[in-house]
Each structure stands twice: as C-alpha cells, then as structure tokens.
C-alpha cells in the first residue's frame, strides 16, 4: 500500500558540504558525490529544479522520467568549487540555500566544533546562478524557527527573502527550514512572507499527500552507502522519511 502511495513522489535529496572532513557527518566526500551523480546519470534519472517541481505540483506540468531534486543547505564555498564542476560533468542541476546574513563568511553559526570553512560570497552566488543552478532562502541567521517568537520568525523569513532578491536580482520563491525545524505557525509565516514552497526533513511532514510548505527531504550523510542511496532515489524513497518520522514520534511519546 505504501509503495503505491509513494511511487509518484519526487525524491528531494539534502546535501551540505562536498568535502573530505573527518568526523563531519554532513560533509560528503567528493568521490562519493561523483559516484552518486554517475549512478543517477547511468540509470536514467533527471535532476530538476524546485521551479520544475512547483510547476508539476501546482500546474500538473509533466516532469522528465525518474526526476530527482538535489539541494544544498547553507551555501558552502565547496558547493561551487567542488560540487558544481561535477554537476556540470553529469549535466545535473541543483538548488543551494544560503543563509542570508552569513553569505561570504566563516560558518561560525555552527558553534559546535565544526571545522571552519567559508560560504559563497555574493559574486560566487551569481556564478552559481550563471551556471544554470537555482537559489532559495535559508533564513537570515539559521535559527530553530519553531523557537522564534512571531516577530523574530517574520523577520528571519522576510529579511532573507529581501536580501537575496536585492543582491542577486532574482525572485526567491523557495525556503528551506534550518534543521528541518518548523511548526504550524512557521508554515503560516512562510506563506505570509511570499514563499511558494518550503522544504523540511522528516519531523511533522505529512506523508500521504504533499504539503507545499512542508516537503520532506532525504539526508545524504558522509558515510552514505551506495546500496542505500539507490533506495533513497527509488520509488520507495519516502519509506526512509516515514521510518525516521515514526522513530522521532515514538521517542517523543516515551520522553
């Protein structure tokens, strides 16, 4: 039953850094990233933008066979220097979500012993766009949005949207919730800020029908095994979201 419900949903993959960083579960080594792109290309997958997905979900526009969405959180410089050449090699497109107030800065918002690196600056984000890639918003400062009061929430969502629009000269329609954290009030605020779609991870996402302001993504960690990656982009990919969602719900129940 789950298979028939989920088989037409498009897998949305979540990446962060593409780099060799010991002990960082969110830093995927470049050779593994290339192996994943090669698998997608070899097996008839087609990467699409969030704009493509939006048009399919809201206007029933057709998608290519075996569509997949590739997303990068935070806007690290290695997304441009390392990931982009590989994306171009395999004729793939991707969406990056920079943190507006941390553009071109060291990743000191990750104040939990992460290796220091830098994010793309505004010129580099323009280069990302010029290469045919897409950009969405990831808030102004990367907070847990469900912990923000109403004014702070509105500011985080609107400032990021306005800043990216002004600096990049593009329309910003898509949002990525930091840490995948959101609640009902966050979705209302995102809609009021003018976002058409928003991406989460697995907590609180609906499984049975897509919610444009709570679309689930599938994390691709540093030690991602290829057999598991194949399942994560297959027609049963939402099983991974369901299992993690139910695991979280179960743990909350017995806290």
Secondary structure as UniProt FT lines:
FT   HELIX           2..6
FT   TURN            7..8
FT   STRAND          11..15
FT   STRAND          17..18
FT   TURN            22..23
FT   TURN            25..26
FT   STRAND          27..28
FT   HELIX           30..42
FT   TURN            43..44
FT   STRAND          46..48
FT   HELIX           50..59
FT   TURN            65..66
FT   STRAND          67..74
FT   HELIX           77..78
FT   HELIX           79..83
FT   HELIX           84..89
FT   TURN            90..91
FT   STRAND          95..98
FT   HELIX           100..102
FT   TURN            103..104
FT   TURN            108..109
FT   TURN            111..113
FT   STRAND          118..119
FT   HELIX           122..130
FT   TURN            131..132
FT   STRAND          134..137
FT   HELIX           145..147
FT   HELIX           150..168
FT   STRAND          174..176
FT   HELIX           178..180
FT   HELIX           184..192
FT   TURN            193..194
FT   STRAND          197..199
FT   TURN            203..204
FT   TURN            212..213
FT   STRAND          218..219
FT   TURN            222..223
FT   HELIX           226..232
FT   TURN            235..237
FT   HELIX           238..253
//
